[in-house]
Amino acid sequence: MDINTLTQYFTQYGAAAIFVVVLLENLNLPGFPAGVIMPLAGVMAAKGNISFPLVMIVTAAAGLSGSMILYLFGRKGGELFLNAYVKRFPKQKAGIEKNMEWVRQRGAGGVFVAKLLPMVRTLVSIPAGVLKMPLREYVVSSALGIVVWNFVFVGVGYVLGDRILEWIGTV
């Protein structure tokens, strides 16, 4: 799928398309990075196709939904998955242990910060689940980080409008 197709889906299906695409991105599935999706949603709001507050609600709900799926995966089966992964790729063990310790030491604050970092923001949910971080702490820290991240990127699209489309190469 190219950026023009994504723009067409956002225009045609509005909030539902934005929700699905952002959910998939937060599940770390191949597709478009948030640096393209979020500004594009902001452009849609700037053009009046959808309101800015609705974009924020939809993207936050999609981001938190994706994060919760990965958190639950980590909580219910992540340890088995990580053990199998390390068995298959033993050189990765030190890195995984380091990341697990980072989340363990920093807790909810670490999750919040991680939600502001590309790539890390979608992956931190699994170790948080494996470590059985209290659900309330996880949800609050994730939601706050997601809202900040989305506000910045959706806001850039909203403020820059068509200029952001030129920058990412669609016009």
C-alpha positions as CSV (number, residue, x, y, z in Angstrom):
1,M,0.0,0.0,0.0
2,D,1.4,3.4,-0.9
3,I,0.7,6.7,0.7
4,N,-1.9,7.8,-1.8
5,T,-3.9,4.6,-1.1
6,L,-3.6,5.3,2.6
7,T,-4.8,8.9,2.0
8,Q,-7.7,7.5,0.0
9,Y,-8.7,5.1,2.8
10,F,-8.5,7.9,5.4
11,T,-10.7,10.1,3.2
12,Q,-13.2,7.5,2.3
13,Y,-13.5,5.7,5.6
14,G,-12.5,8.4,8.1
15,A,-12.1,7.5,11.7
16,A,-12.5,3.7,11.1
17,A,-9.6,3.6,8.7
18,I,-7.4,5.7,11.0
19,F,-8.2,3.4,13.9
20,V,-7.4,0.2,12.0
21,V,-4.1,1.6,10.5
22,V,-2.9,3.0,13.9
23,L,-3.9,-0.2,15.6
24,L,-1.8,-2.3,13.2
25,E,1.1,0.1,13.5
26,N,0.9,-0.2,17.3
27,L,1.0,-4.0,17.0
28,N,4.3,-3.4,15.2
29,L,3.0,-5.0,12.0
30,P,4.6,-4.0,8.6
31,G,3.1,-1.0,7.0
32,F,3.5,2.7,7.5
33,P,5.5,4.2,10.4
34,A,3.7,6.5,12.8
35,G,5.8,9.3,11.3
36,V,3.6,9.0,8.2
37,I,0.3,7.8,9.6
38,M,-0.1,10.4,12.4
39,P,0.8,13.5,10.3
40,L,-1.5,12.3,7.6
41,A,-4.4,12.0,10.1
42,G,-3.5,15.6,11.1
43,V,-3.7,16.7,7.5
44,M,-7.2,15.1,7.2
45,A,-8.3,17.1,10.3
46,A,-6.8,20.3,8.9
47,K,-8.8,19.8,5.7
48,G,-12.0,19.4,7.7
49,N,-12.5,15.7,6.9
50,I,-12.5,14.9,10.6
51,S,-12.1,17.0,13.7
52,F,-8.8,17.2,15.5
53,P,-10.2,16.1,18.8
54,L,-11.7,13.0,17.2
55,V,-8.4,12.2,15.5
56,M,-6.8,12.4,18.9
57,I,-9.4,10.2,20.5
58,V,-9.3,7.6,17.7
59,T,-5.5,7.4,17.5
60,A,-5.2,7.2,21.3
61,A,-7.8,4.5,21.5
62,A,-6.1,2.5,18.7
63,G,-2.7,3.0,20.2
64,L,-3.8,1.8,23.6
65,S,-5.7,-1.1,22.1
66,G,-2.6,-2.3,20.3
67,S,-0.5,-1.8,23.4
68,M,-3.0,-3.8,25.5
69,I,-2.9,-6.7,23.0
70,L,0.9,-6.8,23.2
71,Y,0.8,-6.4,27.0
72,L,-1.6,-9.3,27.4
73,F,0.5,-11.4,25.0
74,G,3.5,-10.7,27.2
75,R,1.6,-11.4,30.4
76,K,0.0,-14.6,29.2
77,G,2.7,-16.2,27.0
78,G,5.5,-13.8,26.6
79,E,7.9,-15.6,28.9
80,L,7.5,-18.9,26.8
81,F,7.9,-16.9,23.6
82,L,11.0,-15.1,24.9
83,N,12.6,-18.4,26.1
84,A,11.9,-20.0,22.7
85,Y,13.3,-16.9,21.0
86,V,16.5,-16.9,23.1
87,K,16.9,-20.6,22.5
88,R,16.8,-20.0,18.8
89,F,18.8,-16.8,18.8
90,P,21.1,-17.1,21.9
91,K,23.1,-14.0,21.0
92,Q,20.0,-11.9,21.6
93,K,19.8,-13.0,25.3
94,A,21.9,-10.3,26.7
95,G,20.0,-7.5,24.9
96,I,16.6,-9.0,26.0
97,E,17.7,-9.3,29.6
98,K,19.1,-5.7,29.5
99,N,15.7,-4.4,28.2
100,M,13.7,-6.4,30.7
101,E,15.9,-5.0,33.5
102,W,15.4,-1.5,32.2
103,V,11.6,-1.9,32.3
104,R,11.8,-3.6,35.7
105,Q,13.8,-0.7,37.2
106,R,11.9,2.2,35.7
107,G,8.3,0.8,35.9
108,A,5.5,3.0,34.8
109,G,7.9,6.0,34.2
110,G,10.0,3.8,31.9
111,V,6.9,2.7,30.0
112,F,5.9,6.4,29.6
113,V,9.3,7.3,28.3
114,A,9.4,4.3,26.0
115,K,6.1,5.3,24.4
116,L,7.9,8.5,23.2
117,L,10.7,6.6,21.4
118,P,10.4,5.2,17.9
119,M,10.3,1.3,17.7
120,V,10.7,1.0,21.5
121,R,7.2,2.5,22.0
122,T,5.5,-0.5,20.4
123,L,7.8,-3.2,21.8
124,V,7.9,-2.1,25.5
125,S,4.4,-3.6,26.0
126,I,5.6,-7.2,25.8
127,P,8.3,-6.9,28.6
128,A,5.8,-4.9,30.7
129,G,3.4,-7.8,30.4
130,V,6.1,-10.5,31.0
131,L,7.1,-8.6,34.2
132,K,3.4,-8.5,35.2
133,M,3.5,-4.7,35.7
134,P,0.2,-3.8,37.4
135,L,-2.4,-3.2,34.8
136,R,-3.5,0.2,36.1
137,E,0.1,1.5,36.1
138,Y,0.6,0.1,32.6
139,V,-2.6,1.6,31.2
140,V,-2.0,5.1,32.7
141,S,1.7,5.3,31.7
142,S,1.0,3.9,28.2
143,A,-2.0,6.2,27.6
144,L,-0.1,9.3,28.7
145,G,2.9,8.4,26.4
146,I,0.6,7.6,23.5
147,V,-1.3,10.9,23.8
148,V,1.9,12.9,23.9
149,W,3.4,11.1,20.9
150,N,0.1,11.3,18.9
151,F,-0.4,15.0,19.8
152,V,3.0,15.9,18.4
153,F,2.8,13.9,15.2
154,V,-0.9,14.6,14.5
155,G,-0.3,18.2,15.4
156,V,2.5,18.5,12.9
157,G,0.2,17.3,10.1
158,Y,-2.5,19.6,11.3
159,V,-0.3,22.7,11.4
160,L,1.7,22.0,8.2
161,G,-1.2,20.6,6.2
162,D,-0.3,20.0,2.5
163,R,3.3,21.0,3.2
164,I,3.7,17.7,5.1
165,L,2.3,15.8,2.2
166,E,4.9,17.4,-0.1
167,W,7.6,16.5,2.5
168,I,6.6,12.8,2.6
169,G,6.2,12.7,-1.2
170,T,2.5,12.4,-2.0
171,V,1.9,15.6,-3.9
